[in-house]
Amino acid sequence: MKILMTSILLIFVFSSGASAQTTLTFTTGDDQGHARAQAMNGVLKECFKRMGIELKIISMPSKRSLENANNGIEDGNFLRTDIITQAYPNLIRVPEKIAVNRIVAFSKNTDISVSGWESLLPYHVVYVNGWKNCERELRNAKAQTAIKNEELLFTFLEKERADVGVFGQASGMEVLKKLGYSDIKALQPPIVVSDMFLYVHKKHEDLVPEIVRNLKKMKKDGTYQSLVAEDFQ
């Protein structure tokens, strides 16, 4: 009887260990109602599922999402450009891109000619707090305002409290449609087209090669393309 009970206990322990699954939590500054956010969530959840890891995604203000991930409160952050580690040294970039972002200038004034960041310097520019590229490139602008989120950014423009707002083209068009602001336009060409990446806290550095392998496999077998619209690829 003693041997039987011991055997049952061992079976329970090993079966419990086998069914246990690691869970990681990533932060993002993206509004979870946007098409891009839903696509990227799908890509990353599938990638980590293939690794035997359950993924939890938390949306919060852009700057705080980076700070939390950098401080190890959460396990990583996305979608970000390739220079984030300059300001957040505890974050490691996963070198396989997960999306492309077309950053444009939005304005009611369609006469503004856009040719890179410098063309925006004569104007009052508004952008989302935590966007490091805007902080870096627009520090010499006539005026600049960092705003909490994209809805407030476009409301700022609608009320003509700034000349230009900087945001991603596809996501920005979604916000404008939601808010019903028809007078604000996306000026062309884009200010910059950037590859976007996942970042993990340095404590998970050992996972990076496997993440890269699975993202590449997903692109090769068509899973990535089935989840991500052409606008974001």
Secondary structure by P-SEA (a helix, b strand, c coil): caaaaaaaaaaaaaaaaaabbbbbbbbbccccccaaaaaaaaaaaaaaaaacbbbbbbbccaaaaaaaaaaccccccccccccccccccccccccccccccbbbbbcccccccccccccccccbbbbcccaaaaaaacccccbbbbcccaaaaaaaaaacccccccccaaaaaaaaaaaccccccccccccbbbbbbcccccccccaaaaaaaaaaaaaaacccccccccccc
